[in-house]
Amino acid sequence: MAIEKVSLVEIEGSLRKINKTLIKCCESGCFHMNPPPDTSKTELEAKNLRDKGVFERMVKRTKALADSLGVKLDENVQYDDIEYSVSIDFKNYLDEIDGMQRELSEEKMKLNSSLRSEGAIYRNLTQLTGFDADFAELLACRFVKSRFGRIPNSSIKRLSFYSSKMFFFYPFNQEKNYTWCLYLTPVTEADSIDYLFSAVGFERTKLPEYLKGSSEEAIQKLLEQMEAENKRITEIDTQLKGIADKESVKLSKVYAKLKAIDNSYELRTSVIVLGSRFHFSGYVPTKEIPRFKALIGDIGDVDMTFRDTLPDEQAPVRLKNNRLFRPFEMFVKMYGLPAANGIDPTPLVAVTYMLLYGMMFGDVGQGLCIMILGIILSKLTKNGLAPIMTRIGLSSAVFGLLYGSVFGDEELLKNFAIFRMKPLWSMMYKSAPENVFEASNLFLIMALVVGVCLILLTMIVNIVVSLRMKDYDSGIFGASGICGFVFYASLLAGLGCNIVLHVDIMNPLYIICLIVLPLALIFFKHPLLDLMASKGMKTVSTVNNGGNIDTGLKKKLDSLNDSPAKKKTSVGMFIIEGIIDLFETCLTYITNTMSYLRIGGFVLSHAGLMMVFSIIAGMFSGVGSIIVLVIGNIFVTGFEGFIVGIQVLRLEFYELFSRFFKGGGIPFRSVSINSKAA
């Protein structure tokens, strides 16, 4: 439940091994590649590899070749037994397969084209079955042109007006709207007669010159030829299938390896070449080093150097959490990754989110519904909110048991309700509260207590993180540092003892040492930081993502750190700014604490909404009452459950994260075989 430790690895080797090395880095699933160093200002004759293109074309060619053979390529097949490594090897193999199938494919294409043409001729010949003359004799005439086709029935009478023209018209098969016919004309008059028949709507059908005999004989001859061509196509398909069956596995392996090499070329821009050696670096999780060594070591002629990351090194961050907390990493990443030398807040976020959600939306029935819906969505989808719904639904059901609420009914489990227990209500009431509304003060006080505990907890976390990062500004003098923690805790302890226990511990010594002194240290933080720096204590100023309660004070320290010569400020201005910052800090303590009252507010609003639907249901009887209650529960579960989720996330981001979170982390992205990073 922390930030996973990573190590820097420097990899170098023979340039002949670059493709295989990059592929193995991708296959490891645990390598984060660094961008190349800037060598422009050095005397090294270094260059970057940017020669992408040849393998990309081969990937497309292999895909097209597989499509022509009807082979379905498997991109995930293992290709270790494919020894090809350079482009010429792949090209020779593809040329061999292409040569085997190209001649057959071209022949098949020509046969299919011929069949389509002959099919059209066959359909036309079936209309000429009434013609008994020999086609071969007509088509062989040197001085007479013959034209077969069809003419609209309405145009036949019009031909009588052209009886003086030199043509012979012979109809032989009449349909509803058209008549199939033949006309003959001398060669010298062919153009004129063709124009005339075109004008009256004649549609010509061209017949192939190889037709012989009557129409029935021609049809039989054409069918025999089409059958022979279909038989040849079947033979070609069998031969192509034989090639596909023989080469399908190897073709898939070649395709997978080509695609892997092609995708690895995206990473070549991060490789530096010096002479005949390549160099690049990246990060590997420390626990994965033995496996990574074994994977790369199998290549040969490749050297690796590992070292631990330095405290101030900008290493990539990968969060490591157990199954219970892992879904809540999504919320942390929404806010920003923690710094590499910081801490992973996911466990704290997971616990506090489930705790706060359950407190604000406590209901056994509705909580179980949310949990079941989360389980179903987890099985059916990859939605990141589904596992979170499972966990917060269970938390809601647990707190619903403590509230004695089942689908808004506070009578079924009233004996389990904590606000009915004497140790709690006896401090504020004369008798046990009958419902949530009568215990409203108890819930509001409970909300404040939870808020105070969470604020103090996040202050402790901030102190630990800041001191580890040598951020003494935030860790010691900040409003969430040691001084702020002592002031806030002491003030609350004094007020609590006085109000609850009626014991006054806030004597002058207590006030001076635990309240005034911390505020004074916060006021004089800048001179004290300068004094610490003069004594050799280097401080690191970190940016608190999302804002923090020290924003005003932070600006002054940043202005001092911007330049070696510290900016001089007048005493009066220093006092005015200090007073304003202290006022802002104290006001923030109050607003942050009061912000947690929303926990109790949502407990009461949930009970109020369910009471409204109960009243409406009471206006009906039988099935109508049940329908109203079902609709009411669906509405409250969806609407209020969503609103509570947003409000809890707001508390996480603005009340918890803002106190301790040190962001700026770079996500750990394992280079993958099919993308730049994954």
VOZA-680884 format. One record per residue (C-alpha): x, y, z; residue in one letter. Coordinates in steps of 0.2 Angstrom, whole numbers, plus 5000, padded with zeros to 4 digits. Example, Ala and Ser with C-alpha at 12.3 -4.5 7.8 and 13.67 -1.06 7.14 Angstrom:
<nodes>
506249785039A 506849955036S 
</nodes>
This chain:
<nodes>
500050005000M 501350124994A 502250194979I 503150054971E 505050064971K 505850074954V 507650074948S 508450154934L 509150044920V 510450094907E 510349984891I 511649974878E 512149844864G 512549814846S 511549904834L 511049744826R 510149694842K 509049854843I 507449784836N 507449624847K 507949724862T 506549854860L 505249714857I 505849624873K 505649784883C 503849794876C 503549614880E 504149634898S 502649744903G 503749834916C 504849954907F 504550144907H 505650224894M 506550384896N 506550524883P 508350534875P 509650654882P 510050814874D 511750784865T 511750944854S 512851034867K 514050894868T 515450834857E 514750664855L 514350614837E 512650544842A 511050514832K 509250464834N 508450324825L 506950384815R 506950264800D 505050204802K 504150154786G 504849994778V 504049874791F 502449974791E 502249934772R 502649754775M 501249744789V 500049814776K 500649694763R 500549544774T 498749594779K 498249604761A 499049444756L 498149354770A 496449434765D 496749364747S 497049194754L 495649204766G 496749184781V 496249254798K 497749324806L 498049304824D 499049454831E 499349374848N 500249214842V 501949174848Q 503249204835Y 504949154844D 505249024830D 505249154816I 507049184813E 506749334801Y 507449494808S 507849604794V 506749674780S 507449574766I 507049414775D 505249454777F 505149524759K 505849364752N 504549254761Y 503149374756L 503749364738D 503749174738E 501949164745I 501349304734D 502049214718G 501249054723M 499449134724Q 499549284712R 499449184695E 498049084702L 497149234709S 497349324692E 496649174683E 495149164695K 494849354692M 494749334673K 493649184675L 492449274686N 492449424674S 492049304660S 490649214669L 489849384673R 489849434655S 489249254649E 487849264662G 487249424654A 487349344637I 486349184643Y 484949294650R 484849374633N 484949214623L 483449144633T 482449284625Q 482949234607L 482249054608T 481049084594G 482449124582F 482848964572D 484249034560A 486048994562D 486949134572F 488649094565A 488049114547E 487249284551L 488749344561L 489949294547A 489049394533C 490249524525R 488949634516F 487549624528V 487449684546K 486249594559S 485649674575R 484749574589F 483849654603G 482149714608R 480949864604I 479449934612P 477849864606N 477250044603S 478650074591S 478349934579I 476950024570K 478150174568R 479350064557L 478050064543S 478350244540F 480150204535Y 479750064522S 480850154510S 482350124520K 483449974517M 483149854531F 482349694535F 481349684552F 480949514559Y 480049494576P 480149324584F 479649334603N 478349454610Q 478249504628E 477049624637K 477949784633N 479349734622Y 479649624606T 481249534603W 481749554586C 483149554572L 483449674558Y 484649664544L 485349804534T 486749824521P 488449874528V 488450034518T 486750084527E 487150014544A 487550184552D 485950264546S 484850114550I 485650094568D 485250284571Y 483450254565L 483150104576F 483950194591S 482750334589A 481250224590V 481850144606G 482849984600F 483949904613E 485349804605R 486049644613T 487749604607K 488149424604L 489849344605P 490549284588E 490849104594Y 488949064594L 488448934582K 486848854577G 485048904583S 484648994599S 484448824608E 486048764602E 486948924606A 486248914624I 486848744626Q 488548784620K 488648934632L 488148834647L 489448704643E 490748844643Q 490148924659M 490148754668E 491948724662A 492448894669E 491548864686N 492448694687K 494148784684R 493748914698I 493348774710T 495048694706E 495948864709I 494948884726D 495548714731T 497348754727Q 497248924736L 496548844751K 497948714751G 499148864751I 498148954765A 498148794776D 499948764774K 500548944777E 499149014789S 500048984805V 501749044799K 500949194790L 500149244807S 501749224816K 502649334802V 501249464804Y 501349474823A 503249494822K 503149624808L 501849724818K 502949704834A 504449774825I 503449914817D 502649964834N 504349964842S 504950084829Y 503950214839E 505150194853L 506750214842R 506650404844T 507150374862S 508750284857V 510450364855I 511650284843V 513550304845L 514550224832G 513850044830S 513150044848R 511350094854F 510950174871H 509350204880F 508750214898S 507150184908G 506450124924Y 505949954930V 505049904946P 506449844958T 505549684961K 505449644942E 507349664940I 507749484940P 506449444927R 506949594916F 508749534917K 508349364911A 507249424897L 508449544890I 509949434894G 509349304882D 509649424867I 511549424869G 512749564866D 511649684876V 512349764893D 511249824907M 511649934922T 510449954937F 510450084951R 509250144964D 508350314961T 509050464970L 507950564983P 507750714971D 507650614955E 506050634945Q 505650444944A 503950384937P 502650334950V 501650174950R 500450154964L 500449984973K 498849934983N 497949784989N 496249734981R 495249824994L 496049994991F 496549974973R 494950044965P 495150214974F 496750244965E 495650324952M 495250464964F 497050494968V 497450504949K 496050624946M 496850744958Y 498650704953G 499950574956L 501050594971P 502850644970A 504050494968A 504750534986N 503050564993G 501750445000I 500350354991D 498650424999P 497650284992T 497350185008P 496850345017L 495750395003V 494950225003A 494550215022V 493950395023T 492850385008Y 492050225013M 491850295031L 491150465026L 489950395013Y 489250265025G 488950395038M 488150515026M 487050385017F 486750255030G 485350135025D 485449945025V 484249905011G 484850044999Q 486650015003G 486449824999L 485649874982C 487149994978I 488349844983M 487349724972I 487349844957L 489149874959G 489549684959I 488449664943I 489349814934L 491049744939S 490549574930K 489849654915L 490949814912T 492649884916K 491950044923N 493150104937G 491650154948L 490849984949A 492049914962P 491950074972I 490050054972M 490249884979T 491349944994R 490350104998I 488750004997G 489349885010L 489850035021S 488150115019S 487349955024A 488449945040V 488050115045F 486250095041G 486249945053L 486950065066L 485650195062Y 484250065062G 483650115044S 483049985031V 482450075015F 482050225026G 481050115039D 481750155057E 480650025066E 481349865059L 483049875067L 482750005080K 483649905094N 485249925084F 485150115082A 486650185091I 485750355095F 484550245106R 485950185117M 486050255134K 487950295135P 487650415120L 486050495123W 486150515142S 487450655139M 486250765130M 484450705132Y 483350655147K 482650505137S 483150405122A 482750485105P 481350405095E 482050445078N 483450525069V 482750705070F 482650695089E 484450655089A 485050785076S 486150875089N 487050705092L 487350675074F 488050855071L 489250835086I 489750665079M 490150745062A 491250885070L 492150745080V 492450645064V 493050805055G 494250855069V 495050685069C 495250685050L 496050855051I 497250805064L 497650645055L 498050735039T 499150865048M 500150715055I 500350645037V 500850815031N 502150835044I 502950665040V 502850685021V 503550865022S 504950825034L 505450675023R 505550795008M 506450925018K 505051045016D 505251135033Y 504051275028D 502551155027S 503151025039G 503651145054I 502951315051F 501451285040G 499651285045A 499651095043S 501351075050G 501951055068I 501551225074C 499851215066G 499551045073F 500051105091V 498951255090F 497351175083Y 497451015094A 497851125110S 496451245106L 495151105103L 495751005119A 495551165130G 493851205123L 493351015124G 493850995142C 492951155147N 491351115138I 491150925140V 492150895156L 491951065164H 493851065167V 494751225163D 496551175158I 496851335148M 497951425161N 499151565156P 500551445154L 499551325143Y 498951475132I 500751545130I 501651385126C 500351285116L 499251425108I 500251585107V 501951515104L 501451415088P 500551565081L 502151665084A 503251535075L 502051535060I 502151725060F 504051735060F 504251585048K 505251675035H 506651745047P 506651565055L 506851485038L 508251605033D 509151565049L 508951375046M 509651395028A 511151495035S 511451345047K 511551235032G 509851155033M 509251155015K 507351175012T 506351114997V 504851214993S 503451094986T 501951134977V 500351074985N 499151024971N 497351084973G 497851224984G 498151235003N 497751335018I 499551415017D 499351495000T 499651675006G 501151625017L 501851515003K 501951664991K 503051765003K 504251615004L 504251584986D 504751764983S 506151744995L 506851594986N 506651664969D 508351764970S 509951744980P 509751924986A 508251914997K 506952044994K 506952175008K 505252215016T 504952355028S 504452305046V 502752385044G 502352285029M 503052125036F 501852145052I 500352185041I 500652035029E 500951925044G 499351975053I 498351955037I 499051775035D 498751725053L 496951785051F 496751685035E 497451535043T 496351545059C 494851575048L 495251425038T 495351315053Y 493651365057I 492851345040T 493751175037N 493051105054T 491351175051M 491351095033S 491150925041Y 489450975048L 488750915031R 489050735037I 487650755050G 486650865037G 486550725025F 486050595038V 484550705042L 484150745024S 484150555020H 482850525034A 481850675028G 481750615010L 481150445015M 479850515027M 479150615013V 478950465003F 478250365018S 476850505020I 476450495001I 476350305002A 475150325017G 473950415005M 473750254995F 473250075000S 473849904994G 474849904978V 474850094976G 475750114992S 477049984988I 477350064971I 477650234979V 478850164991L 479850074977V 479850234967I 480450334982G 481850214986N 482450204968I 482450394968F 483350424984V 484650284981T 485050354964G 484850544967F 485550554985E 486750414983G 487550514968F 487550684978I 488350604993V 489650524982G 490150704975I 490050784992Q 491250655000V 492450674985L 492350864988R 492850835007L 494250715001E 494950844988F 494751004998Y 494850965016E 496050815016L 497150815001F 497451005002S 498350975019R 499650845014F 499650804996F 501250834987K 500950804968G 501950824953G 502250634950G 502550564933I 501450404929P 502350244926F 501950194908R 502550024902S 502950024884V 501949904875S 502049804859I 500549894851N 500750074857S 501950194863K 501450164881A 500150074890A 
</nodes>
